[in-house]
């Protein structure tokens, strides 16, 4: 079964808290979503690159305030979020 990045973000937000810096584990997220840990890890790295998630050195993760705010928009429209890339203009 595949999982969307949005589903990972939603579950991360449900299982962690940005303000209190409460974290969850990849294993817990994967179990709740019914997917393998690798799929969750790939999405978490993408979310981290967009400042929507934080991943601690011990492997735990939490949603960021930005991630919570994005979800709070509660839009059915597709929202494309891409990691900022440095300009080649100098």
ABEGO torsion letter per residue (X at the ends): XBBBAAAAAAAAAAABBAAAGBBBBAAAAAAAAGBBAAAAAAAAAAAAAAGABBBBAAGBBBBBAAAAAAAAAGBABBBBBBBBBBBAAX
